[in-house]
Every structure is written in C-alpha cells, then in structure tokens.
Amino acid sequence: MSKKKFGKFSLWGLGGLTIIDKYILKRYLATFVVMLLLFIPIGIVVDVSEKINKLLENKVPFLEIAFYYYNFTIYFANSLFPIFLFLSVIWFTSKLANDTEIIAILSSGISFTRFLRPYIIGASIVSVVVLLMGFFVVPAASEGFNNFRYTYLKGGGKEAMRGNNTDVYRQISDTEFIYVNSFNTESKTAFYFTLEKFNKEKLVHKITATRIKWNPKEKNYTMYDYTKRTVGELSDKIEKAPEKIARFSFDLEDLTPVIYIAETLSLGKLNAFIKKESERGSSNINVYLVVLYKKYSVPVSAFILTIIAVAVSSMKRRGGMGTNLAIGIALAFAFVFFDKIFGVLAEKSSIPPLLAVWLPNIAFGILAIYLLRNAKR
C-alpha cells in the first residue's frame, strides 16, 4: 500500500476505508466477538457447577433455568466487556506486531495516529452497541437475573430483595411524610403506620394505624386501629375507627424498592425513578445515580482501553505475545477494580457519584495519552 493511497484520508475523513483499515477493523470486531464466545460458556459452566445443588434442591423448572442463563449471558458480557475488549485488542495487535505487519505499515510513512483510525472506528461501534444495550437490553436481563437469584439461590428469598424492611421513613410529597415499623412484601402489609402532613413546618394532621394493607383490586388501603389527629388553633380534633379505608398517593412497594431496582429500569424510567426518589429524600439516591452514570461511562471506556491496548501491544517485545497479554490482563483488572471501588465509595461515602464513576476513565485516560505519546516515538 503506497503512502499516497493510504495517506489521502484524514483521521476523521469521510473518504472511506482503505484495505488496511478494513483488515484491522475486521480483526478488531472478530477477535472481540470470539473472546466473548470463548469466555461466556466458561462463565456459564462455572456458574452451573456452583449452583447445581441449589437448583436441584429447589426443583427449579428447566425453562426458568434456561431463561436465567440467557439473562446471565447478557449480564455477564456487559459487566466484563472492558476486560474482553482490552484482551482482544491486545491479542490481535500483538500478533500484528510479532508478524512485523505494524512495522511495515509505519515504515511506509503512515503516522501512528492514522494507524489508530480503524481501532477508533471499532471502538465507536462497540461503544454504540454497549450504550444501546445499557439503555434497553441489559435492564430486562438484570431484572430476570437478579429475580432468579433471590427467588431460588439466596437465603431469605423475595424478602431479601428489598434489603432492610424495618423502620422505613419516607417523604412522599412536599408536605407529607410516612413511617412504617416493618413491611411484608408478600401480603403487602405494613405495621405501625404513621402519616404526617405539614404546612410551613407546622403539623396539620397526623394519621396512625397499627396495620395498613394494600387492596390491589380496589386500589386503596385498609387501616386497622385507625386514629387521625387534626391540629386546631385551640384544641385538636381526634377521629378513631377500628377500620378505615382510604386512598393515598404512594404505593407500599415504593417504600422499600428492591435493592437492585435501578439496574432493571430503562433510561427513561430510571431518570423518572431517580427524580421521584430524590424528591422523597431517599437514602439510596447515590446508588441509583451510580447506575445512571455508568450507562454513559462504560461505553466511553471502550475508547480509552482500546488506545491503551494498542499503545502497549504495538511494539514487538522479547517475551512476545505472552508479555503483552500479561500487561494487558494486569491493566484490565486494575481498571475493573478501580471502577468497582469508586462505585462503592460513591454509594457509601460523601464522594459525588458523578466524580466517582468517571474517575477511573479520567485516570486511565491520562495513562492512555502518556502511553500513546511514547508509542508514537
């Protein structure tokens, strides 16, 4: 390939792909897909070997198991896609370097930046796919995956899905607050219920009940041992009844949403859910924000990891592909490690979720720039 023919397109030119571009892009995508097809079955086999006893013990229907592993495949691939992408780029770029193909390309006068073009195109394709899957496909898979785990595999069953169901205090509107001592998800019943309504920090009325039950057919609530205290200027008005039916603007299940609820919502629903939970003063708001921000940060990591992988593996080393793969595995797991650590810190500490989610990309982005500049030399 002559310099003139290869060099007439700029990095972001629209002139089309050259033969070398197509060759590298094809290897990029094909190796990534092969890496997924290689490791996902291994993950399924390991998971089956760990859970086979519980599956048999609980007599789980075959169709549910099959659907679980369909969801597992999507969930597993999405969670570990940065590692798979990084290793696949390291693998085939190292092979190009060992076969002296990269030296031949760069010796023809092609700049290293121009050489990166098909890699950037490949990273763009992967990023768009991951982004769309994160918006629409992964949430449904996450719901099926987690529902199965909590129903058949985890102790506590469906009750464990909702984490702490005791001493739940929520703001349901600008002026109303509710409290329940405990909540049973199966019977849709809460115990020792309290609702307080305020007007400019002044209590308007307070409703209490030893038990409140949701009636799905009538779409209302039945309160038992009902008491309502309305605060007056001179005296309070007390209303009591052994049983009282009423309608409220909240759903009992909203009091303690499943602990992985944010992972199961598509983008639009997740944004609406976060807005509602923020208005209610939810203590889990950082957990939900981490899930939202990762929908954007993870696809961007494809570009960063691709550049690092090319910079590391484009040089021919004495150890051959083994050395490059060792470096690649170390860097890939370091990225996933920091991504998980900062995600947990955002959920449990005062670090802003947006900063915590993007810090690994920022740190590895700086590393990518450094390695790229060295590789150009």
C-alpha positions in Angstrom: 0.0 0.0 0.0 1.6 3.2 -1.1 1.9 6.2 1.1 -0.1 8.3 -1.3 -3.0 6.0 -1.4 -3.1 5.3 2.4 -2.4 8.9 3.5 -5.0 10.7 1.5 -7.7 10.3 4.2 -7.5 12.3 7.4 -8.2 10.6 10.8 -11.9 11.6 10.6 -12.1 11.8 6.9 -15.2 10.6 5.0 -13.4 9.3 2.0 -13.9 5.6 3.0 -11.9 2.8 4.5 -8.7 1.5 2.9 -7.9 -2.2 2.6 -5.7 -2.0 5.7 -8.4 -0.1 7.6 -10.9 -2.9 6.8 -8.4 -5.6 7.7 -7.7 -4.1 11.2 -11.4 -3.3 11.8 -12.4 -6.8 10.9 -9.8 -8.3 13.2 -10.8 -5.9 16.0 -14.5 -6.8 15.9 -14.0 -10.5 15.1 -11.5 -11.0 17.9 -13.8 -9.3 20.4 -16.7 -11.5 19.4 -14.5 -14.6 19.6 -13.4 -13.5 23.1 -17.0 -13.2 24.2 -17.9 -16.6 22.7 -14.9 -18.1 24.4 -15.4 -16.8 27.9 -19.2 -16.7 28.3 -19.5 -20.5 28.0 -16.8 -20.9 30.6 -18.6 -18.5 32.9 -21.8 -20.5 32.4 -20.1 -23.8 33.2 -18.5 -22.3 36.4 -21.9 -20.9 37.4 -23.7 -24.1 36.8 -21.1 -26.1 38.8 -21.6 -23.7 41.8 -25.4 -23.7 41.7 -26.4 -27.1 40.6 -27.1 -28.4 44.1 -29.4 -25.5 44.9 -31.2 -25.8 41.5 -31.9 -29.5 42.1 -32.8 -28.9 45.8 -35.4 -26.2 44.8 -36.7 -28.2 41.8 -36.3 -25.2 39.5 -38.1 -25.7 36.2 -35.8 -26.2 33.2 -37.4 -23.2 31.2 -36.7 -20.9 34.1 -33.1 -22.1 34.3 -32.7 -21.6 30.5 -34.1 -18.1 30.7 -31.8 -17.4 33.7 -28.7 -18.3 31.7 -29.9 -16.2 28.8 -30.1 -13.2 31.1 -26.8 -14.4 32.7 -25.1 -14.2 29.3 -26.1 -10.6 28.7 -25.4 -9.6 32.3 -22.0 -11.3 32.4 -21.0 -9.9 29.0 -22.0 -6.3 29.9 -20.2 -6.5 33.3 -16.9 -7.8 32.0 -16.9 -6.3 28.5 -14.0 -3.9 29.3 -11.8 -6.9 30.1 -12.9 -8.8 27.0 -12.4 -5.8 24.7 -9.0 -5.0 26.2 -7.7 -8.5 25.9 -9.0 -8.9 22.3 -7.2 -5.8 21.2 -4.0 -6.8 23.0 -4.2 -10.2 21.4 -4.6 -9.4 17.7 -2.4 -6.2 17.9 0.4 -8.3 19.5 0.1 -10.8 16.6 0.3 -8.0 14.1 3.5 -6.7 15.9 5.0 -10.2 16.1 4.4 -10.7 12.3 6.1 -7.3 11.7 2.9 -6.0 10.0 2.8 -2.9 12.2 6.5 -2.1 11.3 5.7 -2.4 7.6 2.7 -0.1 7.9 4.5 2.6 9.9 7.6 2.3 7.7 5.5 3.2 4.6 5.1 6.7 6.1 1.8 6.2 7.9 1.6 8.1 11.2 0.7 6.2 14.4 -2.3 8.4 14.8 -3.5 7.4 11.3 -2.8 3.8 12.1 -5.3 4.1 15.1 -8.1 5.1 12.8 -9.7 1.6 12.4 -9.3 1.0 16.1 -11.3 4.2 16.9 -14.0 3.2 14.4 -14.2 -0.3 16.0 -14.3 1.3 19.5 -17.1 3.6 18.2 -19.1 0.6 17.0 -18.7 -1.3 20.3 -19.5 1.8 22.3 -22.8 2.4 20.5 -23.8 -1.2 20.9 -22.9 -1.2 24.6 -24.7 2.1 25.1 -27.9 0.9 23.5 -27.8 -2.4 25.3 -27.3 -0.5 28.6 -30.3 1.6 27.9 -32.8 -1.1 26.7 -31.5 -4.7 26.8 -29.4 -5.0 30.0 -32.1 -3.7 32.4 -34.5 -6.5 31.4 -31.7 -9.1 31.7 -30.6 -7.7 35.0 -34.2 -8.0 36.4 -34.5 -11.6 35.3 -31.0 -12.5 36.5 -31.5 -10.9 40.0 -35.1 -12.1 40.4 -34.0 -15.7 39.8 -31.0 -15.4 42.2 -33.2 -14.0 45.0 -36.1 -16.4 44.4 -34.1 -19.7 44.1 -30.5 -19.2 45.2 -30.2 -16.7 48.0 -31.3 -17.1 51.6 -34.3 -15.0 52.6 -36.0 -15.4 49.2 -38.0 -12.5 47.9 -37.9 -10.7 51.2 -34.2 -10.3 50.8 -34.7 -8.4 47.5 -35.8 -5.4 49.5 -32.9 -5.2 51.9 -34.0 -3.5 55.2 -37.8 -3.6 55.6 -37.8 -2.2 59.1 -38.1 1.4 60.3 -38.8 2.9 56.9 -39.2 6.7 56.8 -40.1 8.4 53.5 -41.2 11.8 52.2 -44.0 11.2 49.7 -44.7 14.8 48.8 -43.5 18.3 49.7 -45.7 18.3 52.8 -46.3 14.7 53.7 -44.1 12.1 55.5 -44.8 8.5 56.3 -43.2 5.9 58.6 -43.7 2.2 59.0 -42.1 -0.1 61.5 -41.9 -3.0 59.2 -43.2 -4.1 55.8 -44.2 -7.5 54.4 -43.9 -7.7 50.6 -45.9 -10.9 50.2 -49.0 -9.7 52.0 -48.5 -6.1 51.0 -49.0 -5.1 54.6 -47.1 -2.5 56.7 -47.1 -2.3 60.5 -47.3 0.7 62.9 -48.0 3.1 60.1 -47.8 6.9 60.6 -48.6 9.7 58.1 -47.8 13.4 59.0 -48.9 16.4 56.9 -47.2 19.8 57.4 -47.9 23.3 56.4 -44.8 25.5 56.6 -43.2 23.3 59.2 -46.4 23.3 61.2 -48.2 20.0 61.8 -51.7 19.9 60.1 -52.7 16.4 61.0 -51.3 13.0 61.9 -52.7 9.6 61.0 -51.6 6.4 62.8 -52.6 2.8 62.4 -51.2 -0.5 63.8 -51.5 -2.0 60.4 -52.2 -0.9 56.8 -52.9 -3.2 53.9 -52.9 -2.5 50.2 -56.0 -3.7 48.3 -55.0 -4.3 44.7 -58.5 -4.8 43.2 -60.0 -1.7 44.8 -56.6 0.2 44.6 -57.0 1.6 48.1 -55.7 0.9 51.6 -57.3 -0.5 54.7 -56.0 0.8 58.0 -56.6 -1.0 61.3 -56.9 0.7 64.7 -57.1 4.0 62.8 -56.5 7.3 64.5 -56.4 10.8 63.0 -55.4 13.8 65.0 -56.1 17.2 63.3 -54.3 20.1 65.0 -56.5 23.1 65.7 -55.8 26.6 67.0 -57.5 26.0 70.4 -57.8 22.2 70.5 -57.1 19.1 68.5 -59.8 17.0 66.8 -59.4 13.3 67.3 -61.0 10.7 64.9 -60.8 7.0 65.7 -62.1 3.8 63.9 -61.3 0.1 64.2 -61.0 0.0 60.4 -60.7 2.8 57.8 -60.5 2.6 54.0 -58.6 5.4 52.3 -56.6 6.3 49.2 -53.0 7.6 49.3 -50.6 8.8 46.6 -48.0 6.2 47.4 -47.5 2.5 46.7 -46.4 0.4 49.6 -43.8 -1.4 47.4 -42.3 2.1 46.8 -41.4 2.2 50.5 -38.8 -0.4 50.1 -38.0 -0.9 46.4 -35.9 -4.0 45.5 -32.2 -3.3 46.2 -31.3 -3.7 42.5 -34.3 -1.7 41.2 -32.1 0.9 39.3 -30.4 -1.9 37.3 -33.7 -3.1 36.0 -35.0 0.2 34.6 -34.6 1.6 31.1 -33.1 5.0 30.7 -36.4 7.0 30.7 -37.8 5.1 33.6 -34.5 5.3 35.6 -34.4 9.1 35.2 -38.1 9.4 36.4 -37.4 7.0 39.3 -34.3 9.0 40.4 -36.3 12.2 40.3 -39.1 10.7 42.4 -36.6 9.2 44.9 -34.7 12.4 45.1 -37.9 14.3 46.0 -38.7 11.8 48.6 -35.2 12.1 50.2 -34.2 8.5 49.6 -31.0 7.4 51.3 -30.2 5.2 48.3 -30.1 8.0 45.8 -26.3 7.7 45.3 -26.7 4.0 44.4 -29.2 4.9 41.7 -27.1 7.7 40.4 -24.1 5.4 40.1 -26.1 3.1 37.9 -27.3 6.0 35.7 -23.8 7.5 35.2 -22.2 4.1 34.4 -24.6 3.8 31.5 -22.5 6.6 29.9 -19.0 6.0 31.4 -18.7 2.3 30.5 -19.1 2.8 26.7 -16.6 5.7 26.8 -14.1 3.3 28.4 -14.0 1.3 25.1 -12.0 4.2 23.5 -9.6 4.6 26.5 -8.9 0.9 26.8 -8.5 0.5 23.0 -5.9 3.2 22.9 -4.0 1.7 25.9 -4.1 -1.7 24.4 -2.7 -0.6 21.0 0.0 1.5 22.7 1.1 -1.4 24.9 0.9 -4.2 22.3 2.1 -2.4 19.1 5.7 -2.8 20.0 7.4 -6.2 19.4 8.8 -7.4 22.8 11.2 -10.2 23.7 8.6 -12.1 25.6 6.3 -12.0 22.6 2.5 -12.0 23.0 2.8 -13.5 26.5 4.4 -10.3 27.9 1.8 -8.1 26.2 -1.1 -10.3 27.5 0.3 -10.2 31.0 0.5 -6.4 30.9 -3.0 -6.3 29.4 -4.6 -8.6 32.0 -3.0 -6.6 34.8 -4.2 -3.3 33.4 -7.7 -4.6 32.6 -8.3 -6.0 36.0 -6.9 -2.8 37.5 -9.5 -0.8 35.6 -12.3 -3.1 36.7 -11.0 -3.0 40.3 -10.9 0.8 40.4 -14.3 1.0 38.7 -15.9 -1.2 41.4 -14.0 0.5 44.3 -15.1 4.1 43.3 -18.6 2.9 42.6 -18.8 1.5 46.2 -17.3 4.7 47.6 -19.9 6.8 45.8 -22.7 4.7 47.3 -21.3 4.6 50.8 -19.4 7.9 51.3 -19.7 11.6 50.5 -17.8 11.4 47.2 -20.1 12.8 44.4 -21.4 9.9 42.3 -20.6 11.6 39.0 -17.0 12.2 40.0 -16.6 8.6 41.4 -18.0 7.0 38.3 -15.8 9.0 35.9 -12.5 8.9 37.9 -11.4 5.5 36.5 -11.9 6.8 33.0 -10.1 10.0 33.8 -7.1 8.2 35.4 -6.8 5.6 32.6 -7.5 8.4 30.0 -4.3 10.2 31.3 -2.5 6.9 31.1 -3.7 6.3 27.6 -2.4 9.7 26.5 1.0 9.0 28.1 1.3 5.6 26.5 0.2 6.9 23.1 2.8 9.6 23.1 5.5 7.1 24.0 4.3 4.7 21.3 4.5 7.5 18.7 8.2 7.8 19.4 
